[in-house]
Amino acid sequence: MKNNLLVLIELQKVDNELQTLEELKGDLPQKVRELKEELSLLTQNSESQKRDLEETKRLRFHWDGELKVLQDKLNKYRDQLYAVKSNREYDAITVEIEGIEKKIDETETKALELIEKEDGLSEAIKNSDSQIAGLNDNLVTKEHELQQKISKTEDEYKVWQTKRGELLGQIKRPILATYERIRKVKGRNTVAELNKYACGGCYSAIPPQKAMEIRTMDQLILCESCGRILIYLNENEVVTS
């Protein structure tokens, strides 16, 4: 167990170095992720608008065709009015004309609504495409800045990653799992040294009997106050049983 705990200390040092290198990137990784997410949503929205525009154009073409058919019928019935020979025929054709005129009004209303929708969608797509172009430019800039920072520390990062891989093979999985879980919460100070009778992480008092157990380094002991892994490295103190 002692060897595992000693390796954990080394692992923490390595992880802290890697974290420092990550922090040098600043908020660029987050900004790049946010820009990509925003760009993806805008692109999806623009594509949806374009599909809607195509469907609107198709419907308008349909109603334009219907309007032409109705107009041809109206002209035909109007021409027939001049050839009628009885009031009965006149009344029948007049009814037909009134019916067609009503349908024409309804069809023209639908066509106008579609034209307005088409204009609105065209403007919305124009705005979306402009936003997408701006986001793309911004994303390219941020990715370039991020790549420059990564390049500056790439070699050092690889060295520490290699070292980390070597250390992982020396730690038992349950102990490593505990370390990883605590590090997600505590960050840099996952492993804390026993400082006399106090936790080196949160400075809470450690009972004498518990402190003796920590000094033996033969089991994994967590601070009851902060949850950190406690170890003992002070060679000047005498370990008693």
N, C-alpha and C positions, 0 to 999 in steps of 0.2 A: 504493500500500500504506500509506503514512504516514497518509493521510486515514482509511483504514479502521481503523488502530490508534488514532488519536486519537478516532474515534467510539466504538470499543470502550471507551475510558476513560470516556466520557460514559455509555455504556450501563451500565457497571458501577456508576456513581454512581446511576443511575436504579433499577437492579435492587436496589441496597442500600437505597434509600429504600422501595421496594415491600416488600422483605423485612422492614424495620423495622415497617411498617404491619401486615404479616401477623403478626409476632411479638406485636404489641399484643393480638391475639386470644387469646394464651396457648394453652392446650391445649383450648380450647373446640371448635374444628373437629374435633379428633380424638375428643373425648368424644361429640360429636353423631354422628359416623360410627359409633363403637362402639355407642352406644345404638340407632341405627337397625338395625345388623346384629344385635344381640342381640334387638331387638324383632321383626325379621323371622323369626329362627330360632324364637323362642317362639311366634309366631303360626302358623307352619307346623306346629310340633309340636302346638299346640292344635287346629288344624284336622284334623290326622291323628287325634288322640285322639277328636275328635267324630265323625269318619267311622267309627272303630272302634267307638265306643259305639252308633251307629245300627245297625251290622252285628250287634253283640252283642244288641241289643234284638230285631232281626229273627229271629235264631236262637233266642232264648229264646221268642219268640212261637210259632215253629215247633214247638219241643219241648213247649211247654205244650199246644199243639193235639194233638200226638201222644200226650201223656200222657192227655188227656181221652178220646181214641179208645180207648186201651188200657184205661182204667178202665171205660169203657162195655162193652167186650168182656168184661172180667173179671166185671162184675156180671151180664152176660147168661149167662155160663157157670155162675156160681154159682147163678143161678136155675134153670138146667137140671138141676142136681144133684138138686133135689127132685122132678123128674119122671122120673128114669131108672127103667128097669124091669129092668135087668140089670147084672151086675158089669162086663161088657165095656163098656157105655156109660159106666158110672161111671168106669172106668179111663181111657177115652179123654178124657172131659171133664176129669178130674183132670190129665192130661198137658198139655192145652191151658191150664188155669189156671196150672200151674207155669211154663209157657213165657211166658205173659203177665205173670205176677208178676216173672219175671226181667227181661223187657223194661222193665217199669215201674221196677224198681230202677235199671236202666241209664239210662233216660230221666230219672228224678228226679236222678241224679248229674250228668248233663249240664246239666240245668236249674239245679241249685244252683251248679255251676261258673260258668255264665254269669251268674247273679245276683251272685256274688262279683266276677267280672270287671267287670260293669256298675257295681257300687258303687265298685270301685277306679278305674275310668275317670272316673266322675262326680267323685270326690274330686280326681283328678289335673287334670281340666279346671277345677275350681273354683280350684285352686292356680295353674294356668297363667293363668287369666283375671285373678286377683288380681295376679300378677306383671306381666302385660301392662298392666294399669291403672296400676300403679306406675311402670313404665318410660315409659309414655305421658306421665304427669305430669312425670317427670324430664326427658324429651326436650323437652317444651313449654317448661319452665323454661330449659334450656340453649340452646335455639334462640332464645328471647327475649333471653337475655344476649348471645349471639353477634350477633344482629341489632342490638342497642344499640351494641355495639363497632364493628360495620361501619358503622353510620349516622354515628358520630362522625368516621370517617376517609374516608367515601365520596367526598366531593368531592376531597380531596387525592389519594386513590387513583386517581380518574379522570384527574386532571391528569398524574400520573406515567405512567399507562398510555398516555395520548395521546402523551406525550413519547417513551415507549419505542417506540411504533409508528412515529413519525417517524424515530427512529434506526435501526430495523431496515431501513428502505428504503435506508439509506446504506452498508450493510455487505454485502460479497459473501457469498454463501451458504456457501461452504466455510469462510470465516473465522468466520462466525456459528455454524456447526455445531460448530467446534472450541471456541469460547467456551462454548456451551451445554453441551457434553459435560464440559468441565473444571469449570464452575460447579456441576454436579450433585455433583461430588466435593469441590471446594474451598470452595464457598459464596461468601462476600463477596469474598475476595481471589483472583479468577480472573486478573486482569491485575496483574502486579507490576512496579514500576519498578526499573530497573537503578540500584543504589546503589554508585557507583564500580565495583568489580569483584565485586559480590555481588548475588545475587537478593534483591529487597526483600520477597519472600514467605517464603522459607525460610532466607535469609542464607547460602546455599551460595556458595562462590567461583566466579566466572565467569572462564574463561581470557581473557587480554587480546585475542586474536584474535576470540573470540566476542563479547566486549564491544564491540569496534569494529563488528562486524556489527549488533549490537543498536542501537547509536547511530545508524546510518544510517536505521533505521526503514523499510527497503525490502523486508522479508520477515517472515514470521511465524516467530518463534523461541520455542521453549519451553525452560524451565529443565530441564536434564537430571536434576536432583535431585527437584524437586516437580511438574514438569509444567505450571507456570503459564506464561501468555503474558508474555513480557518486552518492556518498552517503555523508551524513554529520553526524559526530559522536562527534564533539567537543562541549561538554556540556558547555564549558566556554563562547562560543559565544552566543549572544542573537539573537534569531530568531525574526525578525520584519516583519510586514506585510505592 
